[in-house]
């Protein structure tokens, strides 16, 4: 039985199933693949992470993705949030969530050994104005692309306990609203209340959605994608 991560089955109030891997921020390592790979075809445990350009030769990473002070994009990318304006970061001591971060030059992107920073789309847990703030991070085409149902993946954190929850659903009708609601229900928080130490961020989903742990091997069964970057577990045990 693994001691450095926990695999969790969670069903939300709408009966939608999610899989979760819980681990400590200190056990996270961002990894890039060149060429892209499916997690199940590697030795890693973890989850898909950054959005990426599916049309480019190098599958350029479209989010900030930093490990030990360096970008982990396949060949290019990993330095700019082109989809979303949020990061979750670990500086070796503190786990944090920041919004309005676009470039890796931000002082909120840690650049020390043992640190990491993953970009994505903030979900503004407990904020009743979340939808407008969510859409403000995206251009109109991105809002349209992410609207409706799809498999989803995201990162939920507790900055007090320094726990990281990698959460995914392969149900193809899962909306952004559903992912956000599942995060809040799991954390025991509600809209209009205080999010406390809890923060949530969405990462790439759709056919990129994949989550692998000791007791989890989730992926979209039809035409699942190889991905250029993941958020992995340093210690799989």
N, C-alpha and C positions, 0 to 999 in steps of 0.2 A: 504493500500500500504506500502510495506516494506521501511524503511528509512536507514537501515544499510547494505543493499545489493541491487544490481540492476541486473535483469535478461535481457540478451541481445541475440537477434538473429543476427547472422552474416553470410553472404554469401561471400565466397572469389571470386577471379577473374575467377576461374574455375567452379563456380557455386556450390561449395561444401558447405553444411550447417554446421555451428558450433553453439553450445550453449555456452554462457559465463555467469558466475556469477562474478560480480565486487564487491569487498569489500575492507575495509582497513586492513592493516597488523595487526593492533591491534585487529581486530575482528576475527582473525584466531585462531583455537585451534585444535591441532592434537589429534586424538582419536584412541585407539586400541580396537578391538573387540575379545573376547574370549568366545565362539566360533565366527568365522567370521559371518558377517551379510551383507545383502544388505541394502544400505542406505534407500531405500524406505520402508523397514520394521522397521525402527527406527524412532525416533523423530528428527533426525539430518537433517540439510541442509549441503551440501558440496559435495565433490568429492572423488572418490577413489584416493589412493596415491601410497604407496610403491609397488614395485614389491615384490613378495613373492613366497616361495617354495610350489607349488601346490601339491607336492607329500608327503610332511611331515605331520605328524599328527597334529602339531600345526600351520601349514601354516606359517612358520617362515618368518618374514619380512626381506627383503634383501636390505633395504636402511636405512640410518640414518633417524630416526624419533624421534625427541626430543620435549618434551613439559615441560616447567617449570623445566628444568634441568634434566629430567629423560627420558629414552627411553620408547616408547609406543608400542613396539612390543608385540604381543599377549601373548607369554610366553617367547620366546627367540627372538632375533633380535632387530632391531631398533638402533643398535650401529655401523654398518658397511655398507658402500656402496659396495655391491657385484654386482650390476647392475648400471653402470654409476659412475661418480666420481665428482658429482656436488651437491651443496646444495643451497637452498634458505632459508634465516634465518631472524629472527626478534629478536632483543635483548631488545625490549621494547622502543627503540628510533629510531634505524636505520634498514631499510630493505636492504638486501644485497644478492648478488649472488656470490658464490665462486666455482671455479673449482679445480680439483686435491685434493679433500677431500675424504679420504677413511675411516678414523676411527673417532669415536666420541671424541677421545683425542685431536683432532685438536682444536686450539684456536679459530677457526672460528665457532665452534659449541657453541652457547651461552648456559649457564647453570644457568640462573637466573630465578626467578619467573616472569611469564608473557612472557617469551621468547619461541621461537619455531624454529625448523630447520627440513626441509624436503629434503631428498635426491632424486636424479634422474639422468637423462641423459641430459647434457647441449646441447643446440641447436645452440649456437654461432651465434646469430642473426647478420645479415649484414656482416658476415665474409665469403668471397668468398672461403676460405679453410675449411669451416665448416664440409664438409663430412669426410675429413681425421681426423679432430679433434674429431668429433662425434664418429667415429669408434675406435679411439685410447682409448676411455673410456671403451670399451667392449672387451670381448674375442671373438674368431671367432664364437663360437656357438651362443653367444648372438647377434652378428651382423646378423647372418643367421636367428635367431628367430624373430628379429625385422624388417627384410627386407620384402618388399612386402606390401600388403594392409591389414589393420585391423582397427577396431575401435580404436580411439586414445584419449588420455587425456594429458593435460599439464598445466603448471603454467606459466603465463606471469606476469611480475612485472614492475612497474615504481618506481625506488628507490627515485625519487624526490617527487612525490606525495604520495608515500607509499601505492599505490593502488595494489591490488592483483587481478588477473583475472584467474579464474578457467575455462579452456576451453576444450571442448570435442566435438567429432563427433562420432556418432554411425554408420556411413557409413563404411561398411566392406572393402572398397577398399582404405581407407585413408592411404597414405604412410607417413613416417616420414617427408619427403619433404613437403607434403601437410600441416601437422600440423605447421611446421616451417614457411611456406609461409603465412598461415592464421594469425599467430601471428604478422609477420612483416607487413602485409597489414592492420591489425587492428590498429597497432601502427603507421602506416604511415611512415615506414622506409623501406629501400631497400638494397639488397646486394651491397657491395662496398661502401656504405655510412657509416655514424656514427649511432650506435645504441643508442647513448646518454644515457639516464637513463633506457632504456629498456633491459630486459633480459628474456630469455625463457628456460624452462626445461621440458622435457617429463617425465611423470610418467607411471605407469603400464596402459596397455590398453587392447585391445582384449575383451574377455568376462567379464573382470573386469570393463570395462568402465561404469561409472555411475555418474550422476550429478543431484543434486536436490536443488531447490530453491523455492521461492514463486510461480514462474510461469514456472518452469522447473522441469520435472521429466524424465530425459534421462537415458536409459539403453539399452543394447543389448537385443533384443527381444527373441533371441533363446539361451537358456542355459546360461543366465547371472549368474555370480559367486557371492557368498558371499566373502567379502574381510576382511582381518584382521586389516586394518588400513585405516583411511580416514583423509582428511584435511577438518575440519568442520567450521561452523560459530558459534562463541560464542553467538551472538545475532541474532536471525532469523528475527527480525522485521525490 
